[in-house]
Amino acid sequence: FKGTLQNSTPIAVKRLNCPKQADKQFLTEVRTIGKVQHINLVRLRGFCAETSKRFLVYDYMPNGSLESVLFQKSPIVLDWKARYNIAAGTARGLAYLHDECRECIIHCDIKPENILLDAEYAPKIADFGLAKLMSRDFSRIITTMQGTR
């Protein structure tokens, strides 16, 4: 949903539906993205956990997802420079999650649908519901498949 704060700042509100899935995804998202800030990560502005309802409040991304720009009938055609900037920005966001946070954050669901584009088409990694937090001394390699279609 799209909304507006009292100061006229546009926001996006994500409602999590399925109760069991919603609780797990809600807690994961608040624990991960709620702790970090980076120019290429979507900003979590707040959340609501009232009774069984779960809502996450983010900055609004006026250009939607990379998936909608690339694969749906969008009037926008990204030139090669814009595509490069989106790829490089996404890589910077992932490098921050993996290397610069106190705990390593593994997103586990990177896909065009989860890369949002701001007013200048700068990429913002979103949807941390499947993310994994790992301590820096973790030496095992994750071998299980993750993600969504």
OpenMM code with the backbone's topology and positions (N, CA, C; nanometers):
from openmm import Vec3, app, unit

residues = "PHE LYS GLY THR LEU GLN ASN SER THR PRO ILE ALA VAL LYS ARG LEU ASN CYS PRO LYS GLN ALA ASP LYS GLN PHE LEU THR GLU VAL ARG THR ILE GLY LYS VAL GLN HIS ILE ASN LEU VAL ARG LEU ARG GLY PHE CYS ALA GLU THR SER LYS ARG PHE LEU VAL TYR ASP TYR MET PRO ASN GLY SER LEU GLU SER VAL LEU PHE GLN LYS SER PRO ILE VAL LEU ASP TRP LYS ALA ARG TYR ASN ILE ALA ALA GLY THR ALA ARG GLY LEU ALA TYR LEU HIS ASP GLU CYS ARG GLU CYS ILE ILE HIS CYS ASP ILE LYS PRO GLU ASN ILE LEU LEU ASP ALA GLU TYR ALA PRO LYS ILE ALA ASP PHE GLY LEU ALA LYS LEU MET SER ARG ASP PHE SER ARG ILE ILE THR THR MET GLN GLY THR ARG".split()
positions = [
    Vec3(0.0840, -0.1181, 0.0000),
    Vec3(0.0000, 0.0000, 0.0000),
    Vec3(0.0878, 0.1234, 0.0000),
    Vec3(0.0396, 0.2290, -0.0609),
    Vec3(0.1102, 0.3569, -0.0577),
    Vec3(0.0414, 0.4453, 0.0451),
    Vec3(0.1211, 0.5179, 0.1219),
    Vec3(0.0674, 0.6084, 0.2225),
    Vec3(0.1517, 0.7339, 0.2301),
    Vec3(0.1142, 0.8212, 0.3226),
    Vec3(0.1865, 0.9459, 0.3425),
    Vec3(0.1978, 0.9729, 0.4915),
    Vec3(0.3182, 1.0092, 0.5362),
    Vec3(0.3377, 1.0484, 0.6755),
    Vec3(0.2829, 1.1896, 0.6960),
    Vec3(0.2719, 1.2325, 0.8207),
    Vec3(0.2177, 1.3656, 0.8499),
    Vec3(0.2987, 1.4773, 0.7856),
    Vec3(0.4280, 1.4545, 0.7649),
    Vec3(0.5121, 1.5572, 0.7018),
    Vec3(0.5104, 1.5474, 0.5487),
    Vec3(0.4159, 1.4736, 0.4932),
    Vec3(0.3955, 1.4549, 0.3483),
    Vec3(0.4970, 1.3629, 0.2822),
    Vec3(0.5781, 1.2915, 0.3601),
    Vec3(0.6724, 1.1949, 0.3041),
    Vec3(0.5963, 1.0717, 0.2568),
    Vec3(0.6128, 1.0334, 0.1288),
    Vec3(0.5444, 0.9122, 0.0817),
    Vec3(0.6099, 0.7865, 0.1399),
    Vec3(0.5273, 0.6891, 0.1747),
    Vec3(0.5752, 0.5627, 0.2309),
    Vec3(0.5064, 0.4458, 0.1625),
    Vec3(0.5667, 0.3294, 0.1765),
    Vec3(0.5061, 0.2041, 0.1306),
    Vec3(0.4809, 0.1193, 0.2546),
    Vec3(0.3630, 0.0599, 0.2626),
    Vec3(0.3268, -0.0248, 0.3756),
    Vec3(0.3075, -0.1666, 0.3236),
    Vec3(0.3817, -0.2588, 0.3816),
    Vec3(0.3740, -0.4000, 0.3424),
    Vec3(0.2990, -0.4753, 0.4517),
    Vec3(0.1901, -0.5434, 0.4128),
    Vec3(0.1142, -0.6239, 0.5083),
    Vec3(0.1510, -0.7698, 0.4875),
    Vec3(0.1850, -0.8381, 0.5952),
    Vec3(0.2166, -0.9809, 0.5886),
    Vec3(0.0910, -1.0579, 0.6257),
    Vec3(0.0501, -1.1496, 0.5389),
    Vec3(-0.0799, -1.2150, 0.5523),
    Vec3(-0.0819, -1.3420, 0.6353),
    Vec3(-0.0140, -1.4446, 0.5906),
    Vec3(-0.0195, -1.5766, 0.6530),
    Vec3(0.0369, -1.5692, 0.7951),
    Vec3(-0.0420, -1.6023, 0.8988),
    Vec3(0.0023, -1.5824, 1.0372),
    Vec3(0.1376, -1.6444, 1.0726),
    Vec3(0.1593, -1.7723, 1.0454),
    Vec3(0.2876, -1.8344, 1.0816),
    Vec3(0.4015, -1.7744, 1.0010),
    Vec3(0.3807, -1.7665, 0.8705),
    Vec3(0.4825, -1.7104, 0.7820),
    Vec3(0.5040, -1.5633, 0.8152),
    Vec3(0.3954, -1.4933, 0.8428),
    Vec3(0.4048, -1.3504, 0.8706),
    Vec3(0.4900, -1.3230, 0.9933),
    Vec3(0.4713, -1.3984, 1.1001),
    Vec3(0.5501, -1.3760, 1.2216),
    Vec3(0.6980, -1.3973, 1.1966),
    Vec3(0.7318, -1.5066, 1.1293),
    Vec3(0.8728, -1.5363, 1.1042),
    Vec3(0.9346, -1.4316, 1.0123),
    Vec3(0.8670, -1.4002, 0.9021),
    Vec3(0.9189, -1.3007, 0.8081),
    Vec3(0.9254, -1.1625, 0.8722),
    Vec3(0.8237, -1.1296, 0.9512),
    Vec3(0.8191, -1.0005, 1.0186),
    Vec3(0.9387, -0.9840, 1.1121),
    Vec3(0.9613, -1.0829, 1.1971),
    Vec3(1.0731, -1.0762, 1.2916),
    Vec3(1.2073, -1.0726, 1.2193),
    Vec3(1.2213, -1.1543, 1.1153),
    Vec3(1.3460, -1.1558, 1.0386),
    Vec3(1.3713, -1.0201, 0.9749),
    Vec3(1.2685, -0.9639, 0.9153),
    Vec3(1.2849, -0.8358, 0.8465),
    Vec3(1.3195, -0.7242, 0.9456),
    Vec3(1.2504, -0.7190, 1.0585),
    Vec3(1.2780, -0.6148, 1.1577),
    Vec3(1.4185, -0.6319, 1.2152),
    Vec3(1.4589, -0.7560, 1.2420),
    Vec3(1.5924, -0.7810, 1.2985),
    Vec3(1.7045, -0.7458, 1.2011),
    Vec3(1.6821, -0.7687, 1.0728),
    Vec3(1.7904, -0.7447, 0.9770),
    Vec3(1.7905, -0.6006, 0.9276),
    Vec3(1.6920, -0.5624, 0.8517),
    Vec3(1.6928, -0.4302, 0.7885),
    Vec3(1.6699, -0.3199, 0.8910),
    Vec3(1.6097, -0.3525, 1.0044),
    Vec3(1.5893, -0.2527, 1.1091),
    Vec3(1.7182, -0.2069, 1.1739),
    Vec3(1.8246, -0.2842, 1.1617),
    Vec3(1.9526, -0.2523, 1.2257),
    Vec3(2.0505, -0.1798, 1.1347),
    Vec3(2.0297, -0.1837, 1.0059),
    Vec3(2.1317, -0.1354, 0.9130),
    Vec3(2.0794, -0.0227, 0.8243),
    Vec3(2.1718, 0.0606, 0.7783),
    Vec3(2.1374, 0.1654, 0.6830),
    Vec3(2.2466, 0.1729, 0.5773),
    Vec3(2.2045, 0.1752, 0.4544),
    Vec3(2.2973, 0.1868, 0.3417),
    Vec3(2.2191, 0.2464, 0.2261),
    Vec3(2.2859, 0.3213, 0.1435),
    Vec3(2.2205, 0.3882, 0.0312),
    Vec3(2.1517, 0.2902, -0.0642),
    Vec3(2.1970, 0.1647, -0.0684),
    Vec3(2.1376, 0.0666, -0.1592),
    Vec3(2.0516, -0.0376, -0.0893),
    Vec3(2.0051, -0.0063, 0.0314),
    Vec3(1.9096, -0.0915, 0.1028),
    Vec3(1.7839, -0.0099, 0.1282),
    Vec3(1.6679, -0.0723, 0.1108),
    Vec3(1.5434, -0.0027, 0.1391),
    Vec3(1.5417, 0.0327, 0.2881),
    Vec3(1.4915, 0.1502, 0.3198),
    Vec3(1.4912, 0.1976, 0.4587),
    Vec3(1.3616, 0.1587, 0.5288),
    Vec3(1.3750, 0.0857, 0.6387),
    Vec3(1.2596, 0.0512, 0.7219),
    Vec3(1.2331, 0.1697, 0.8135),
    Vec3(1.1176, 0.2333, 0.7976),
    Vec3(1.0836, 0.3505, 0.8785),
    Vec3(1.0121, 0.3118, 1.0075),
    Vec3(0.9449, 0.1977, 1.0061),
    Vec3(0.8723, 0.1561, 1.1255),
    Vec3(0.7966, 0.0280, 1.1004),
    Vec3(0.7276, -0.0180, 1.2033),
    Vec3(0.6495, -0.1407, 1.1910),
    Vec3(0.5350, -0.1379, 1.2908),
    Vec3(0.4396, -0.2274, 1.2701),
    Vec3(0.3260, -0.2424, 1.3607),
    Vec3(0.2997, -0.3907, 1.3784),
    Vec3(0.2878, -0.4320, 1.5034),
    Vec3(0.2548, -0.5713, 1.5354),
    Vec3(0.1407, -0.5682, 1.6358),
    Vec3(0.0221, -0.5427, 1.5850),
    Vec3(-0.0954, -0.5313, 1.6705),
    Vec3(-0.1841, -0.6530, 1.6497),
    Vec3(-0.2190, -0.7204, 1.7568),
    Vec3(-0.2917, -0.8486, 1.7528),
    Vec3(-0.2246, -0.9404, 1.6516),
    Vec3(-0.2987, -0.9870, 1.5512),
    Vec3(-0.2387, -1.0777, 1.4521),
    Vec3(-0.1942, -1.0034, 1.3263),
    Vec3(-0.2097, -0.8724, 1.3230),
    Vec3(-0.1724, -0.7940, 1.2053),
    Vec3(-0.0249, -0.7570, 1.2118),
    Vec3(0.0421, -0.7662, 1.0959),
    Vec3(0.1839, -0.7325, 1.0857),
    Vec3(0.2041, -0.6395, 0.9661),
    Vec3(0.2599, -0.5217, 0.9928),
    Vec3(0.2856, -0.4233, 0.8885),
    Vec3(0.4286, -0.3727, 0.8990),
    Vec3(0.4905, -0.3519, 0.7842),
    Vec3(0.6240, -0.2928, 0.7761),
    Vec3(0.6121, -0.1640, 0.6949),
    Vec3(0.6769, -0.0577, 0.7400),
    Vec3(0.6678, 0.0726, 0.6737),
    Vec3(0.8051, 0.1095, 0.6176),
    Vec3(0.8095, 0.1348, 0.4877),
    Vec3(0.9338, 0.1650, 0.4168),
    Vec3(0.9232, 0.2985, 0.3444),
    Vec3(1.0390, 0.3514, 0.3033),
    Vec3(1.0383, 0.4633, 0.2096),
    Vec3(0.9704, 0.4153, 0.0812),
    Vec3(0.8940, 0.5029, 0.0192),
    Vec3(0.8258, 0.4695, -0.1058),
    Vec3(0.9242, 0.4780, -0.2225),
    Vec3(0.9201, 0.3795, -0.3094),
    Vec3(1.0069, 0.3752, -0.4277),
    Vec3(0.9205, 0.4009, -0.5521),
    Vec3(0.9232, 0.5238, -0.6045),
    Vec3(0.8302, 0.5621, -0.7107),
    Vec3(0.8473, 0.4881, -0.8428),
    Vec3(0.9632, 0.4299, -0.8681),
    Vec3(0.9826, 0.3595, -0.9951),
    Vec3(0.9626, 0.2091, -0.9840),
    Vec3(0.9058, 0.1638, -0.8736),
    Vec3(0.8702, 0.0224, -0.8598),
    Vec3(0.9908, -0.0690, -0.8518),
    Vec3(0.9700, -0.1905, -0.8977),
    Vec3(1.0765, -0.2913, -0.8904),
    Vec3(1.1515, -0.3008, -1.0233),
    Vec3(1.2720, -0.3525, -1.0157),
    Vec3(1.3497, -0.3784, -1.1368),
    Vec3(1.2746, -0.4773, -1.2257),
    Vec3(1.2089, -0.5731, -1.1649),
    Vec3(1.1313, -0.6728, -1.2401),
    Vec3(1.0244, -0.6046, -1.3258),
    Vec3(0.9524, -0.5086, -1.2681),
    Vec3(0.8459, -0.4431, -1.3446),
    Vec3(0.9030, -0.3581, -1.4584),
    Vec3(1.0187, -0.2974, -1.4374),
    Vec3(1.0802, -0.2157, -1.5430),
    Vec3(1.1352, -0.3038, -1.6555),
    Vec3(1.1952, -0.4171, -1.6205),
    Vec3(1.2581, -0.5024, -1.7221),
    Vec3(1.1616, -0.5949, -1.7945),
    Vec3(1.0634, -0.6496, -1.7226),
    Vec3(0.9866, -0.7604, -1.7785),
    Vec3(0.8385, -0.7331, -1.8009),
    Vec3(0.7868, -0.6228, -1.7527),
    Vec3(0.6467, -0.5918, -1.7770),
    Vec3(0.6388, -0.4820, -1.8812),
    Vec3(0.5204, -0.4565, -1.9291),
    Vec3(0.5048, -0.3542, -2.0327),
    Vec3(0.5211, -0.2162, -1.9697),
    Vec3(0.6465, -0.1784, -1.9531),
    Vec3(0.6804, -0.0502, -1.8925),
    Vec3(0.7197, 0.0478, -2.0025),
    Vec3(0.6765, 0.1741, -1.9906),
    Vec3(0.7190, 0.2732, -2.0903),
    Vec3(0.8671, 0.3101, -2.0744),
    Vec3(0.9268, 0.2683, -1.9640),
    Vec3(1.0668, 0.2997, -1.9352),
    Vec3(1.1572, 0.1962, -2.0016),
    Vec3(1.2559, 0.2428, -2.0758),
    Vec3(1.3588, 0.1555, -2.1308),
    Vec3(1.4910, 0.2027, -2.0713),
    Vec3(1.5533, 0.1162, -1.9929),
    Vec3(1.6787, 0.1528, -1.9276),
    Vec3(1.7947, 0.1428, -2.0258),
    Vec3(1.8743, 0.2495, -2.0344),
    Vec3(1.9936, 0.2423, -2.1190),
    Vec3(2.1017, 0.1629, -2.0453),
    Vec3(2.2138, 0.1375, -2.1142),
    Vec3(2.3181, 0.0532, -2.0557),
    Vec3(2.3809, 0.1160, -1.9326),
    Vec3(2.3934, 0.2482, -1.9310),
    Vec3(2.4501, 0.3158, -1.8138),
    Vec3(2.3590, 0.2957, -1.6923),
    Vec3(2.2291, 0.3105, -1.7111),
    Vec3(2.1343, 0.2907, -1.6008),
    Vec3(2.1382, 0.1462, -1.5523),
    Vec3(2.1452, 0.0514, -1.6453),
    Vec3(2.1525, -0.0906, -1.6071),
    Vec3(2.2806, -0.1190, -1.5286),
    Vec3(2.3922, -0.0606, -1.5740),
    Vec3(2.5191, -0.0776, -1.5029),
    Vec3(2.5084, -0.0198, -1.3611),
    Vec3(2.4521, 0.1005, -1.3489),
    Vec3(2.4388, 0.1640, -1.2178),
    Vec3(2.3505, 0.0823, -1.1239),
    Vec3(2.2463, 0.0216, -1.1773),
    Vec3(2.1590, -0.0635, -1.0955),
    Vec3(2.2356, -0.1877, -1.0503),
    Vec3(2.3087, -0.2505, -1.1418),
    Vec3(2.3868, -0.3699, -1.1056),
    Vec3(2.4952, -0.3354, -1.0031),
    Vec3(2.5665, -0.2256, -1.0251),
    Vec3(2.6743, -0.1861, -0.9334),
    Vec3(2.6185, -0.1474, -0.7965),
    Vec3(2.5073, -0.0758, -0.7939),
    Vec3(2.4456, -0.0377, -0.6666),
    Vec3(2.3964, -0.1585, -0.5890),
    Vec3(2.3380, -0.2539, -0.6604),
    Vec3(2.2929, -0.3775, -0.5957),
    Vec3(2.4123, -0.4526, -0.5383),
    Vec3(2.5204, -0.4593, -0.6144),
    Vec3(2.6423, -0.5262, -0.5660),
    Vec3(2.6988, -0.4554, -0.4431),
    Vec3(2.6963, -0.3213, -0.4418),
    Vec3(2.7438, -0.2469, -0.3240),
    Vec3(2.6574, -0.2771, -0.2020),
    Vec3(2.5266, -0.2859, -0.2217),
    Vec3(2.4369, -0.3194, -0.1108),
    Vec3(2.4643, -0.4578, -0.0558),
    Vec3(2.4851, -0.5547, -0.1446),
    Vec3(2.5161, -0.6915, -0.1005),
    Vec3(2.6516, -0.6976, -0.0312),
    Vec3(2.7506, -0.6263, -0.0845),
    Vec3(2.8832, -0.6243, -0.0214),
    Vec3(2.8735, -0.5669, 0.1195),
    Vec3(2.7923, -0.4644, 0.1364),
    Vec3(2.7722, -0.4067, 0.2693),
    Vec3(2.7116, -0.5108, 0.3641),
    Vec3(2.6077, -0.5790, 0.3191),
    Vec3(2.5426, -0.6809, 0.4029),
    Vec3(2.6395, -0.7924, 0.4408),
    Vec3(2.7202, -0.8359, 0.3461),
    Vec3(2.8093, -0.9504, 0.3679),
    Vec3(2.9361, -0.9135, 0.4446),
    Vec3(2.9901, -0.7941, 0.4205),
    Vec3(3.1238, -0.7623, 0.4708),
    Vec3(3.1319, -0.6507, 0.5742),
    Vec3(3.0341, -0.5607, 0.5769),
    Vec3(3.0497, -0.4424, 0.6611),
    Vec3(2.9587, -0.4369, 0.7828),
    Vec3(2.8542, -0.5158, 0.7874),
    Vec3(2.7663, -0.5180, 0.9046),
    Vec3(2.8340, -0.5940, 1.0181),
    Vec3(2.7928, -0.5648, 1.1415),
    Vec3(2.8499, -0.6360, 1.2565),
    Vec3(2.8283, -0.7856, 1.2404),
    Vec3(2.7061, -0.8248, 1.2051),
    Vec3(2.6777, -0.9646, 1.1716),
    Vec3(2.6596, -0.9721, 1.0209),
    Vec3(2.7091, -1.0772, 0.9609),
    Vec3(2.6926, -1.0975, 0.8173),
    Vec3(2.5448, -1.1251, 0.7896),
    Vec3(2.4861, -1.0534, 0.6950),
    Vec3(2.3461, -1.0740, 0.6574),
    Vec3(2.3438, -1.1337, 0.5177),
    Vec3(2.2859, -1.2532, 0.5066),
    Vec3(2.2696, -1.3207, 0.3776),
    Vec3(2.1231, -1.3036, 0.3371),
    Vec3(2.0981, -1.2346, 0.2282),
    Vec3(1.9620, -1.2003, 0.1867),
    Vec3(1.8787, -1.3237, 0.1521),
    Vec3(1.9327, -1.4162, 0.0756),
    Vec3(1.8690, -1.5436, 0.0365),
    Vec3(1.7553, -1.5309, -0.0647),
    Vec3(1.7246, -1.4117, -0.1141),
    Vec3(1.6142, -1.4001, -0.2097),
    Vec3(1.6362, -1.2822, -0.3055),
    Vec3(1.7586, -1.2691, -0.3555),
    Vec3(1.7868, -1.1603, -0.4502),
    Vec3(1.7291, -1.1979, -0.5866),
    Vec3(1.6449, -1.1115, -0.6372),
    Vec3(1.5841, -1.1269, -0.7698),
    Vec3(1.5316, -0.9899, -0.8111),
    Vec3(1.5033, -0.9667, -0.9388),
    Vec3(1.4597, -0.8343, -0.9839),
    Vec3(1.3383, -0.7800, -0.9081),
    Vec3(1.2499, -0.8665, -0.8656),
    Vec3(1.1311, -0.8251, -0.7901),
    Vec3(1.1683, -0.7602, -0.6559),
    Vec3(1.2827, -0.7992, -0.5998),
    Vec3(1.3253, -0.7478, -0.4689),
    Vec3(1.4303, -0.6372, -0.4782),
    Vec3(1.4491, -0.5832, -0.5982),
    Vec3(1.5335, -0.4654, -0.6180),
    Vec3(1.4382, -0.3516, -0.6547),
    Vec3(1.4226, -0.2567, -0.5636),
    Vec3(1.3325, -0.1442, -0.5868),
    Vec3(1.4120, -0.0254, -0.6385),
    Vec3(1.3445, 0.0625, -0.7135),
    Vec3(1.4111, 0.1755, -0.7781),
    Vec3(1.3524, 0.3070, -0.7283),
    Vec3(1.4397, 0.3947, -0.6779),
    Vec3(1.3925, 0.5233, -0.6269),
    Vec3(1.3675, 0.6199, -0.7433),
    Vec3(1.3460, 0.7465, -0.7129),
    Vec3(1.3117, 0.8453, -0.8160),
    Vec3(1.4215, 0.8619, -0.9209),
    Vec3(1.5465, 0.8369, -0.8830),
    Vec3(1.6596, 0.8482, -0.9768),
    Vec3(1.7036, 0.7119, -1.0299),
    Vec3(1.6229, 0.6100, -1.0095),
    Vec3(1.6530, 0.4721, -1.0507),
    Vec3(1.7726, 0.4130, -0.9762),
    Vec3(1.8017, 0.4645, -0.8573),
    Vec3(1.9042, 0.4022, -0.7726),
    Vec3(1.8420, 0.2771, -0.7109),
    Vec3(1.9138, 0.1646, -0.7118),
    Vec3(1.8569, 0.0400, -0.6604),
    Vec3(1.8583, 0.0340, -0.5081),
    Vec3(1.7533, -0.0260, -0.4536),
    Vec3(1.7412, -0.0485, -0.3094),
    Vec3(1.7010, -0.1948, -0.2905),
    Vec3(1.7851, -0.2710, -0.2233),
    Vec3(1.7536, -0.4114, -0.1956),
    Vec3(1.6412, -0.4157, -0.0928),
    Vec3(1.5397, -0.4982, -0.1188),
    Vec3(1.4221, -0.5065, -0.0323),
    Vec3(1.3894, -0.6521, -0.0001),
    Vec3(1.2909, -0.6722, 0.0835),
    Vec3(1.2347, -0.8019, 0.1220),
    Vec3(1.3380, -0.8909, 0.1907),
    Vec3(1.3581, -0.8652, 0.3180),
    Vec3(1.4549, -0.9395, 0.3985),
    Vec3(1.3887, -1.0509, 0.4791),
    Vec3(1.2694, -1.0954, 0.4378),
    Vec3(1.1960, -1.1975, 0.5117),
    Vec3(1.2641, -1.3329, 0.5185),
    Vec3(1.3503, -1.3654, 0.4223),
    Vec3(1.4219, -1.4937, 0.4229),
    Vec3(1.5680, -1.4786, 0.4643),
    Vec3(1.6078, -1.3585, 0.5022),
    Vec3(1.7487, -1.3311, 0.5328),
    Vec3(1.7983, -1.4128, 0.6517),
    Vec3(1.9275, -1.4384, 0.6500),
    Vec3(1.9946, -1.5119, 0.7581),
    Vec3(2.1015, -1.4220, 0.8183),
    Vec3(2.1063, -1.4185, 0.9516),
    Vec3(2.2120, -1.3471, 1.0238),
    Vec3(2.3187, -1.4464, 1.0624),
    Vec3(2.4437, -1.4131, 1.0360),
    Vec3(2.5544, -1.5030, 1.0703),
    Vec3(2.6632, -1.4239, 1.1397),
    Vec3(2.7186, -1.4818, 1.2438),
    Vec3(2.8289, -1.4142, 1.3117),
    Vec3(2.9515, -1.4167, 1.2206),
    Vec3(3.0426, -1.3259, 1.2437),
    Vec3(3.1622, -1.3139, 1.1604),
    Vec3(3.2528, -1.4364, 1.1695),
    Vec3(3.2458, -1.5104, 1.2796),
    Vec3(3.3330, -1.6279, 1.2942),
    Vec3(3.2710, -1.7549, 1.2363),
    Vec3(3.1573, -1.7406, 1.1664),
    Vec3(3.0895, -1.8551, 1.1062),
    Vec3(3.1719, -1.9042, 0.9879),
    Vec3(3.2137, -2.0294, 0.9910),
    Vec3(3.3037, -2.0784, 0.8860),
    Vec3(3.2409, -2.1836, 0.7954),
    Vec3(3.1187, -2.2233, 0.8238),
    Vec3(3.0531, -2.3244, 0.7424),
    Vec3(2.9913, -2.2608, 0.6184),
    Vec3(2.9808, -2.3357, 0.5135),
    Vec3(2.9203, -2.2859, 0.3901),
    Vec3(2.7752, -2.3319, 0.3853),
    Vec3(2.6860, -2.2401, 0.3486),
    Vec3(2.5445, -2.2754, 0.3343),
    Vec3(2.5277, -2.3496, 0.2026),
    Vec3(2.4672, -2.4669, 0.2081),
    Vec3(2.4507, -2.5458, 0.0860),
    Vec3(2.3048, -2.5715, 0.0525),
    Vec3(2.2113, -2.5280, 0.1362),
    Vec3(2.0708, -2.5523, 0.1065),
    Vec3(2.0182, -2.4449, 0.0124),
    Vec3(1.9200, -2.4815, -0.0691),
    Vec3(1.8589, -2.3867, -0.1610),
    Vec3(1.7659, -2.2951, -0.0826),
    Vec3(1.7635, -2.1699, -0.1183),
    Vec3(1.6791, -2.0705, -0.0547),
    Vec3(1.6084, -1.9924, -0.1638),
    Vec3(1.5226, -1.8994, -0.1218),
    Vec3(1.4627, -1.8059, -0.2154),
    Vec3(1.3222, -1.8421, -0.2556),
    Vec3(1.2666, -1.7572, -0.3417),
    Vec3(1.1316, -1.7757, -0.3934),
    Vec3(1.1358, -1.7588, -0.5438),
    Vec3(1.0303, -1.7981, -0.6084),
    Vec3(1.0212, -1.7825, -0.7540),
    Vec3(0.9533, -1.6533, -0.7880),
] * unit.nanometer
topology = app.Topology()
chain = topology.addChain("A")
for resn in residues:
    res = topology.addResidue(resn, chain)
    for name in ("N", "CA", "C"):
        topology.addAtom(name, app.Element.getBySymbol(name[0]), res)
